[in-house]
Amino acid sequence: MPVLQELRQLLRVEEHPAPTVFLARGGPDSIESLRSAAHRTARRFSLDSEPLLGISVAAALDVSLDALVSRAPLLRFEYVYAPTVAQLQGFQLLPTFGRPHFTVGLQRADDPELRELLAR
């Protein structure tokens, strides 16, 4: 079994984004595409020594949503899913990798949890 990269010590130290900040992900998303992405993350990364089920998003922290989606990697997507931080309340939001990247942490990545994520 491959060694997972532990992310706890790599999390950026910054304030939690404001509730009105948009979190963008290229889509279209479906339960299956989200499950695949979450398990792909869990095969590479851990958080506190546990595989991290997570979905990558980019936060519109210092730019408008339009500006965020007009640059790579979001530029290549025809559809962009963009809930606000407030809409994802209840999901873990981790400041991972380079700014503006975040990972939406999931508990199980099962159908009910993924349906809830898609509904927001």
C-alpha positions in Angstrom: 0.0 0.0 0.0 1.5 3.4 -1.0 2.4 5.9 1.7 -0.1 8.8 1.8 1.1 12.4 2.0 0.0 13.9 5.3 -1.6 17.3 4.8 -2.1 18.5 8.3 1.4 20.2 8.4 0.9 21.6 4.9 -2.4 23.4 5.6 -2.1 27.1 4.9 -2.6 29.3 8.0 -5.2 31.8 7.1 -8.7 32.9 8.2 -11.6 30.8 7.1 -13.2 32.4 4.0 -16.2 34.6 4.5 -19.6 33.0 4.0 -20.2 34.9 0.8 -17.0 33.6 -0.9 -17.6 31.4 -4.0 -16.0 28.0 -4.2 -15.6 26.9 -7.8 -15.2 23.5 -9.3 -15.2 22.5 -12.9 -18.1 20.3 -13.9 -20.7 19.2 -14.7 -20.7 17.2 -11.4 -22.5 14.0 -10.7 -22.5 11.7 -7.7 -20.1 9.4 -9.6 -17.7 12.1 -10.7 -17.6 13.5 -7.1 -17.1 10.0 -5.7 -14.3 9.4 -8.1 -12.6 12.7 -7.2 -13.0 12.0 -3.5 -11.4 8.6 -3.7 -8.6 9.8 -5.9 -7.7 12.3 -3.2 -7.9 9.6 -0.5 -5.5 7.4 -2.5 -2.9 10.2 -2.4 -3.4 12.2 0.8 -4.2 11.8 4.5 -5.3 14.1 7.2 -4.3 13.1 10.8 -3.1 9.7 9.4 -6.5 8.9 7.8 -7.1 8.9 4.1 -8.7 12.2 3.1 -11.9 11.9 1.1 -12.0 15.3 -0.5 -13.1 17.4 -3.5 -10.9 20.2 -4.9 -12.3 23.7 -5.2 -10.8 27.1 -5.9 -12.0 30.0 -3.8 -12.7 33.5 -5.1 -10.7 35.1 -2.3 -9.2 38.2 -3.9 -11.0 38.2 -7.2 -14.5 38.0 -8.5 -16.1 34.6 -9.5 -15.9 35.7 -13.1 -12.2 36.4 -12.8 -11.6 33.1 -11.1 -13.3 31.0 -13.7 -11.6 32.9 -16.6 -8.2 31.5 -15.7 -6.7 28.0 -15.5 -7.7 25.4 -14.6 -11.3 26.5 -14.5 -11.2 28.2 -17.9 -11.2 24.8 -19.7 -14.6 23.8 -18.2 -17.9 24.5 -20.0 -19.7 24.3 -16.6 -18.6 25.5 -13.2 -20.3 24.6 -10.0 -19.9 27.5 -7.6 -21.6 27.4 -4.2 -20.7 29.9 -1.5 -18.8 29.0 1.7 -22.2 29.4 3.5 -23.9 26.9 1.3 -21.3 24.3 2.1 -21.6 24.8 5.9 -21.4 21.5 7.6 -18.7 20.2 5.2 -15.0 20.6 6.3 -13.2 23.2 4.3 -9.4 22.8 4.3 -6.9 25.4 2.9 -4.7 23.0 0.9 -1.8 23.5 -1.5 -1.4 26.9 -3.1 -3.9 29.7 -2.6 -6.8 29.8 -3.7 -7.1 25.9 -3.6 -9.2 24.3 -0.9 -10.3 20.8 -0.3 -13.9 20.1 0.8 -13.5 17.2 3.2 -16.1 14.4 3.2 -16.9 11.8 5.8 -17.9 8.8 3.6 -18.3 10.0 0.0 -21.5 7.8 -0.1 -24.6 8.6 -2.1 -26.4 10.5 0.6 -23.4 12.7 1.4 -22.6 13.4 -2.2 -26.3 14.1 -3.0 -26.2 16.6 -0.2 -23.1 18.2 -1.6 -24.6 18.4 -5.1 -27.8 20.0 -3.7 -26.0 23.0 -2.3 
